[in-house]
Amino acid sequence: MALERDKHVAQHALLTLDEAQLLAMYRKMSLIRRFEEKSAEMYTRGKITGFCHLYAGEEAVAVGAIEALYDKDYVVSTYREHGHCLAKGADPRAVMAELFGKATGISHGRGGSMHLFDPDIRFMGGYAIVGGGLPLAVGLGLSIAYKEEPEVACCFFGDGALPQGAFHESLNLASLWKLPVIFICENNFYGMGTLVQNAICQEELYRFAEPYKMPGVRVDGMDVLDVYRAVTEAAARAREGDGPSLIEAVTYRFRGHSMSDPVEYRSKREERIWQERDPIKNLRRRLLAEKRVSEARLDQIDAEVGAVIDDAVKFADESPEPPLEELAKNVYVE
């Protein structure tokens, strides 16, 4: 009965999405895409250094999931976290400045691309260790349950995290203690350059939910509304005290694993097939087909987003470097 209740909640939420909410999703996905395109440009120009893992192509997962959450819900991410951080409401200026390593960055220039963090919006960090965010999300869920608060913790991770022991330990504890955690696996088919079928014995990744006695579902990670529906359902379940859920979002990164990856392990035909399923173009076509909004309005949003990203780059470029005397600040608690 509880699952039927949660399905009803999710279906109602999907049917009652208004024009403003749909446009907000379109804007956020476009913002993430333009941010990532500009990040790639700045990386090739030497403005951004170190590791940089871009999220282009996967925008529907971050936006659909986070749109289904409340502002006070927690989000834990991976090293491919620009999209999650922006979808949670981070200032593009602060995120771009962090990629530039500037003092005005969201982590004050100390974290760079892989370590964005903003507790004010309850974005609890991106983590460079594969699967490293999973136990932290469980810890957040335990804190929520202990304090009897209404929030949930939403944890994003890639398919490459499933062979990690931390994945299994985290799902086990979350289910055992009925913690309000939503586990979202972004299955983009490749752990770095390794095809998922060559690394994981179970190709239907959502089925890992079964031995841990939690609901598991596979969704179209290129459809923002499909992701939104699934996360709304999982969040309703978590808030009622019925424990965690595992969502497998099938998606595709349009670029390589990182900016240093030549992507020689993927065929051009495969890439073209997935690019035809571009989540932003999909939502745009849907909004126009259903006559929810005019093409001129969507073009206006695209132009506004472009201006926001250009401003973020200008802000980051003109921001100061972190002062040398603060190098060790916040490294240890005094």
Sequence and secondary structure as in RCSB ss.txt:
>XXXX:A:sequence
MALERDKHVAQHALLTLDEAQLLAMYRKMSLIRRFEEKSAEMYTRGKITGFCHLYAGEEAVAVGAIEALYDKDYV
VSTYREHGHCLAKGADPRAVMAELFGKATGISHGRGGSMHLFDPDIRFMGGYAIVGGGLPLAVGLGLSIAYKEEP
EVACCFFGDGALPQGAFHESLNLASLWKLPVIFICENNFYGMGTLVQNAICQEELYRFAEPYKMPGVRVDGMDVL
DVYRAVTEAAARAREGDGPSLIEAVTYRFRGHSMSDPVEYRSKREERIWQERDPIKNLRRRLLAEKRVSEARLDQ
IDAEVGAVIDDAVKFADESPEPPLEELAKNVYVE
>XXXX:A:secstr
 HHHHHHHHHHHHHHT  HHHHHHHHHHHHHHHHHHHHHHHHHHTTSS S     TT HHHHHHHHHTS TTSEE
E  SS HHHHHHTT  HHHHHHHHTT TTSTTTTSSGGG   BGGGTB    SSTTTHHHHHHHHHHHHHHHT S
  EEEEEEGGGTTSHHHHHHHHHHHHTT  EEEEEEE SEETTEEGGGT S SSGGGGGGGGTS EEEEETT HH
HHHHHHHHHHHHHHTT   EEEEEE   SS SSTT   TTS HHHHHHHHTT HHHHHHHHHHHTTSS HHHHHH
HHHHHHHHHHHHHHHHHHS    GGGTTTTTS  
